[in-house]
Amino acid sequence: MGEEPDMGEIEPSFTPGEILSDELEARGWSTARFAENLGRSVESTLAILEDRTEITAEIAVDIGRALGTGPELWLNLRDNYRNRYTDTGHRPIPA
């Protein structure tokens, strides 16, 4: 028989930008609305959502404020993703 997957191991397959995009979709928010709530341009907001811009501490504070989640969630997602995929062929987030 085949080996059973370890249920304690989480396979993060989504980037922080993808998770953020899913959150906006769940809230029914457009990119323009989110950009306005962040106090950023639509172009810079798209760069975050498309993982072309890393979530910095400043950006995490803005996201946390806009979504009511706090910055720690977004910094942890960034760090977990970065640590998981640093040495793989997966699409890395710019450092």
RABEL-V778899 format. One record per helix or strand of 2 or more residues. SS is the DSSP state (@ for helix, = for strand). FROM is the first residue (numbers start at 1). TO is the last residue. If there is no record, write none. Layout:
SS/FROM/TO  SS/FROM/TO
//
This chain:
@/16/27  @/31/38  @/42/49  @/57/67  @/71/85
//
